[in-house]
Amino acid sequence: MTSTLPLVPGTPNKVPGTGASAEYWPWATPTRTTGHRDGYVRGHDPRTVDSGRARAQDPDYPEWLHHVRGAWACKHPIRLAGQIHVNNPDGQRVATVDTDTMPDGAIYTPCGNRRATVCPACAEVYRRDTYHLIKAGLQGDRWGLPPLNEHIAVFVTATAPSFGPVHHRVVQVHAADCRKKDGCACRPAPCHPFGRTCSHGIPIRCGDRHKPGDHRLGQPLCLDCYDHAAQVVWNHEAPELWRRTIQQVDRELRRLGKRHGVDLRRRYIKVYEFQARGVVHYHALIRLDGYHPDCPTAITPPPAAITRPMLAEAVETAFRKTAYTSAPHPANGGRGWPIRWGDKGLDLKHVNAPGGEVNLARITGYIAKYVTKSTEVTGLNLRRVDGTNLDAYADPNSHPGRLIRAYWDLGEHPDYQRLRRWAHQYGYGGHITTKSRAFSVTFGFIRHQRTIWRRTEGHPHTWDDEQTELVIYQLGYHATGWITTGDALLANTAAAQARARQQAARDALDDERVTRQAADQPVAA
């Protein structure tokens, strides 16, 4: 096996072998465009090419490439060191493998980070897992789930209330051929064409028609008028507000079931997304199931007496009723802040309804694309905030800076100490994805299926569950990242070529299927 890294001058701003995969591994694209010299690849540090050449010329290179296959495209793979023991069914140890005998003296495993800005490859895996998890919860008929086509479901988007006027972009009328309703090129309405001058002497109006990606989107028209403290507390309380809301949905469904003499159950999955103003809002998919008295754990369709408008009314009523007051704080005069959903109402759409605009494929991809995002849309992307870097991020002249300062100041109170821990997330400490237990399978189940596929080389029927009991891993953390940049380029190139071969094989199967279907059709006389 030979090296997959070309050692000849390439095109500027492009790593040879990674162009087709720039969507998933943009970190491997160099930013330098200096001229090439001494036969090195243009845009690369000579040390990178030297390390890649040294690895590719090593006689053990094929063994190394196979060894790192599980973390090929990861940006920051985890290296583990230790021993692997193999026991027989009687519990007696028959073999021991030490990582010192392996290439690089460690086992490579992907970092598993879900954020696309941290590791695009692992984030793409997480996104695809979420896609299949949601698809199984809507369509069923896989992984032990029954067909779910007869179950009614709604897709809801719940937003926070207003904490002050901000620059926004609203397209009231889209073009007939517009397929991207968010961030499209259609002509937007004026931002705030009318408004007064606030007490700080700043006009609360903006007649601009903002373009997608405008840096002013989400920024308050007046920083001093904006209620940063209320937004901080709302983000902090958002998980509790959702918990109370879904409990209220259960109460409304019980009332609905009593009126019709049936038992109903709701299953849901939700993800959160940050708006440009730095506040979270939820996208949730709520599915309605029935109840079988002989098998309470079975997933059954709801009774025919329950219709889609009934489910929508119950959900809307629950979101409208849910509201409470947070814990008191001296910054608010010893009172708490009101916690409720936004005044614009709940955006609710029926899934797979006759004549509806939301179908299975669209809603599944729509939700899955948000799980790899975080605070990037607000212009803030950092790990943690503490006393050492607080002043660097808490800029009083910027909206994110004032939010971070508010998190730190409010977090001094004992009831709000959690704010400081999650200041880098604008105070939100909930999970990116949460779901009901019986909505679908779990992420752990999907990861286990992937492990079986990799260990059996694509032949899962040969898997034996006893292998998990006979193989004992005693591994510990060794290091993070590739040893050299040349290793990273070689592994990334191998991953790109593997993806290209898999895509070519899928295209060939699709072409064969289309040809077979065309041959089976009767010929017109």
N, C-alpha and C positions, 0 to 999 in steps of 0.2 A: 504494500500500500504506500502511495506517495503522498507528498504534502498537498494540501488543498489551498495553500496560500501562494498566489502568483508572486514571483520575485522579479517582476519587470515593471517599468513605469506604467501607472494606471492613469485614470482620468481624475481631475481635481474633485475634491469633496466627495469621493466615493471609494469605499473600501471594496476592492474586487471580491466578488462572491457574496456580498451582503446587500447589493442593491435591491434585490427582490424581497428582502426581508427588512428593509429600513423601517417599515411600519411597526415591527415588533422589536427590533434591536437598533433604534436610532442612536444609542450611545456609542455604537461601534463606528459611526461615521465621523471622520476627523474634521476638525474645524480649521486646521492650518491648510493653507493653499500655497505654500512656498514651493519653489522649483525643486526638481529632483537632482540628485548628484550621486556619483559613485554607484549608479545602478539601483538605488533604493527607490521604493515606491513613493511617489509624490504625495506629500501631505503626512507622511509618517516620520516619526523619530527614528533615526538609524538604529537605536538600541532596540526598538520594537521589532524591526525586520531581522536584526541579528538574533534576538531571542527566538523568534519564530523559525528562522532558518536552523538554529541549533536544535530546536525541538524536532523539526521535521526530518533532520538528517540523523537523528538518534535511531539506532537499530530497534529500539523498543517503542518507537513512535506509534505503530499500529496498536500495540497493547495499551499504551497510554490513552489513545483516542477512544478505544473501547471502554477503558476504565472510567473516563469522565463523561461518558455518554449521557448519563442521567442528569447532568448539569450543563449540557452543551451550551445552551443559550442564556444561562443565568448570568447576570451582571456581577453579583456578589455571592458566589457559591460558598457554602459552609464546608470546611474541611474537618473531618472527624478522624480521630486516632484511637486505637485500642485493639481489642481482640474480638473475634467472632468464634463462638463455640458451637459445635455440632454434636448433638446427643442422639442416641438410638431410642426406640420406643420404650425401652426399660429405664431410661434416664441416665445411662452410662455415656460418658464423653468419649467420642470416637475420633474427633479431630478438632484442632484449634488453628485458626488463621490469624496471624498478626498483621496489622496494617503496615508494619515496617517492611514487609516483603512485597508491598504493592507499589505501583508507580507513585512517586512523590511522597510515599510514606503516609498516605491518608486516603480516606474515602470522600469523594465529592458528592454533595447533595444540594439541590437548589435552595435558595434562601426562602422561597415561598412568600415573598412580600406581595401584597395585593395592589400596591400603588404603582401606576404606570410610570411615574416620574422617578421612582426608586429602582425598579427592575421591570422593564417592559415585558420580558419573556414570562416571568412568573405571574405578572398581572394578567397576561393574556390567558394563561392556564386557568387562573381563578375566574376570569370572565366566562370562559367556555364552560367551566364546571357549573357556574351559576345559571348559564343558559339552559343546560340540560336538566338541571334541578327544577327550574321553573317549567320547562316544557313537560317534564314528567308529571308535575303537579297540575297541569292544565289538560294534557292529552291523555296521560296514563298509558295503560297497556304495555308497560315495560317495568323491569326491576320489581316484579311482584305486585305492581299497582294495577287495579282494574281499569277498564276504559272509563274515562271521565268526560266524555263528550256530552252526556246528558246533564251534567252539573252546571248550574248557572254561576257566573262570577262577575265581579265588578272591579274596575281599576280606579283607584282614588288617588288624588294628589292633594295633600293637606299642607298648607303653608302657615307661616307665622303671621301675626298681626303687624301693622306698620309701626315703626319706631321713629319715623320722621321721613320727609320726602327725600328721595334719592333719584339720581339719573337712571332712567330706564329706557328700554326700547320695546315698543309695542307695534306690531303689524296688524292693523285692523282688517285689511283685505289682502289676501295672498293671491298671487298669480295663478292662473288655471293650471299651469304645468309645474307649480311649486311642490316639491316632495319633501322639503326640509322645513318644517314649521318653526324650528328653533334655530336662530342664527342664519336665516336665509337671506338672499339678496333683494327681497321685495322691499318696496318703499315703506318705511315706518312712519308713524304719526309723530308730530312734534312732542318733545319730551314733557315739558311743563310750560305750555304757551302762556298761561295766566298765573299770576301769583303776586303776593304782597311782598313788602320788604320787612324782614324780621327785626326783632329788637336789637340784633347785633349789626344792623345796617347792611345786611346781605340780601339781595333780591332772591326770593324763593320762586324763580321761574327760569326756564330754559327752552328756547325755541328751536334748538338743534334737532335734527333727525339723525340720531346716533347710528353709526354703522356697527356691524358685528365686530367684536373685539375692541371697541373703543375703551380706552383706559378709564374713562369717567363713569362707565356703567357701574352701578352699585354704590357709587360714592355719594354721600349726603350733599344736598345743596348748601347746607350750613352745618359745619361740624359742631358748633356750640349748641345748636337747637336739637340735634339728634340725641335720642335717649339711649346712649351706649350701655348704661347700667341695666336697663330693662331688657335689651337684647341679650346681654351676657347671661342674665338670670333665665331668660326663656330657653336659650340653648342648653343651659344646665338642667332645666326641668323638662326638656322635651321627651326623654325616655319615660319619665313618670307620667307625663300627659298622655303619651300613647298607651301606656299600660291601663290607665283609667278609661281611656276611650274604648279600647277593645273589650274591656269588661262591660262597659255600657252597651256595646254592640251585642254582647251575649244576652244582656237583660232585655233589649228590644226584640231579639230573636225569640226569646222564651215567651214574651208576650204575644208575638206573632204566632208562635206555635200553639199556644193555648187557645187563641181565637179560632184556629182551624183544627184543633185536636190532633196535632202532630208534634214530633220532636225534631228539632233542627240543631245542626252543629255548623260552626264556621271554622274554616281553615284559612290561613293567610300567610303571605310572605311580604316583607317590606324591606326597602333599602332607603337610605337617606342621601341627600344631595345638598351641597352647599350652594346657596345663591351668591351672586356677586357682592351683595351687601354683607356677607359673612354670617348669615343665619341659615339653619338647616330647614329643609322641608322633606316630607316623606312621600314616597311612591309605594303604594301598597296594592296587592292583589288579593281580594277576599273571595273565597270560594264557599259555596253553600252546599253542605252535605246533609243527608238524612241520618236516621238512627234505626238500627236493626236490634230489636230487643233480645233476640237469641244470640247475637254476636256483637256486643257493644263496640269492639275494636274494628269492625268491618267498615269499609268506605262505601257507602251506598248513595245513590242519587236522591235528591230531595223529593218530597211528594209533589205530584202534579198540581196540587192546589196552590202551591207557592210559586208566584211569578216573579219575573225580574223587577217590575216596579215595586213589589212588596219588599224585596231585599234592598233596593236602593233607598226606599223611604226609611227603613230601619237603620241603615248605615248613616244616612244624613241626619236623622234625629239624634243618634248617639254622638256624632261630632258636634252638633249644635248644643247639646246639653252639657257636655263635659267642660268644666272650668273649675278652678280652685285658686287659692292664694298661697304663694310660696312662704317659706319661713321668714320671720321678721329680720330686718337688717338695719343697723344704725344709719347707713347711707340713705335710706328711704324713710327717715323719720321714725324708725322703730316699727315700721309696718312692712308687710310683704308686698310682692308684686303680683298683679293678676295674671294667671297663666291660662290661656285659652287659644283656640285656633283663630286664624285670620278672619277679617270681616268680609272678605270677598266671596266667602262661601266655599263649599267643597266641590272640587272638580271631579265629577264621577262619570265614568263611561262604562257601558256594558261590553263584556268580552264575548266575541263570537255571536253577537245578537244579529238576527236577520236584518240586513240593511245597515248594520252598524259599521263604524270606521275602524274599530279596534278588533283585529283578528289575532289568532294564536301566534303566528310568526312575528308580527309587528310588536306585540306587547312583550314577548319573551326577549327579543333583542333590545327593546327600549329599556327594560329594567336592568338587564345584564350589563349594559354599557356603563352604568353609573358606579358599579362596585369597584372599579379601578381608579376612581377619581377621589380627590379629597379637597383641600383648601386651595388648590392651584388657581381656581377661577377667581379667587379674591386677591390674588397677587402675593399670597403668603405661602411659603413652603419651607418649613423647618421642622426639626425633630422635637426638641424640648425647650421650654423657657424656664430659666432659673435666675437667681440673683446675679449671676455673672454676665449673662447676655441680655438681661431685661432692658437696659438702656439702649442697646443696639436695635431692638425691635419696637420698643414702645415710643415711637415718634409721635409727639403731640400734634404735629401738623398733618397727619395722615389718619384715615379711617381705621385701617388695621392696627396702627400703633395705639390709637385711643382705646380700641377694644382690648388689646393685650394689657394695657395699663389698668383698665377697669377690671379685668379678670384678676390681676395681681392684687389690686387694692381691696376688692370685695372678698377675695379669698383669704384675707386675714381673719375674718369672722369664723368661729368654730364650725358653724353650720354650712359654711361655703368653702371649706378648705379644698374640696375636690376641684374647684375652679382653677387653682394654681397648677394642679397636675395636668389638666387638659387645656392649658392656655394656648398651646400650639394648635389645638383643634377648636379654637374659639369657645372653649368651655364644654363642648359636647364630648361625652365619654361613653356613648353607647356603641353597640356593634354596628358595623356597616350593613349586615344582613341578619335579619331574625325571621323566624317562621314558626308555625305551629308544627307540633311533632308529626302529625299525620298528613301534613300537606303534601310532602314528597319524601324522597330519600334524603340522607344527610350528606354533607361534604365529606365526612369520614368514609362513608360507603363508596362514594365516587373515587376517592383517593385509593381505597383498597382495591377497587376494580382496576385502576391504572397500575397498581403494583403487581397484581396478578398478570396483567397483560405484558408488562415489561419482563417479569421473571420467567414467563413461559414463552417468550419470544413470539408473541402473537397467537399462541395456542392455549387459551384459558382452560380448555377441557382437561388438560394434563395437570392442572393445579390440585394440590393436596393440602387441605386445611391443616393437616398435622405438621406441615413445614413450619408454621409459626410457633409451634411448641417445641420442635426439635432444634431450631436454630436460635441461639441466644446471643444477642448483641451486647457487648460491653464496650461502648464507644463514648468518648468524651470530646469536648470542643478542642480543636487544635488551632485553627486560624480561619480567617474570612478572606475571600477573594482569590483570584487567580495569582499564581506565583509571578508571572510576567505578563506584560501586555501581548506579547507574541502568542502565549498560550490562549489568551482570551480571543484573539483574532482567529486562530486555528479552530478552536472549539466553535466559535460563532459561524465560521464558514462551513464547517461540517454540518451544523444544525440547519443552516440555510439550504444546503444541498439536499439534506434529508427531507426537508419540507417540500422542496421542489419535486423530488422523486415521488413523494406521497401524493402531491397534487396531480402530477402527471398520471399516476395510476388511477386516481379517482376520475380524472377526465376520460381516461380510456374506458373505464367501466360505464360511465355515463353515455359515451358514444356507442358502446356495444349495446346498451339497453335501448337506446333510441333506434338503432339499426334493427334490433330484434322486433321491437314494436311495429316498425314500419313494414317489416317482412310478414308479420302475422296479420296485417290488415288485408281484407279481401280486395282484389283488383276489380275496378269498375268495368262493367261490360261495355 
